[in-house]
């Protein structure tokens, strides 16, 4: 869990240095969607997101947040990864 908070801080620092999401992803060897997910969060939001129980529900019908995970139970279109 701590390494994900460190990742959040690194992403924010690289972004402040004007690196683009693709460059950050390459530098940290992570996906661009992960970079975007962490760029949209404050440190407090990242901490809360990381501390959530297993987040494996992916909505096929409509993406509820940039990470692709439903923020609320869906009425339809759910699949488990």
Protein Blocks (a to p, Z undefined) as FASTA:
>chain_A
ZZmmmmmmmmmmmmmnopafklmmmmnopafklmmmmmmpcfklmmmmmmpccdfbccfk
bcfbfnopafbdcfehpacZZ
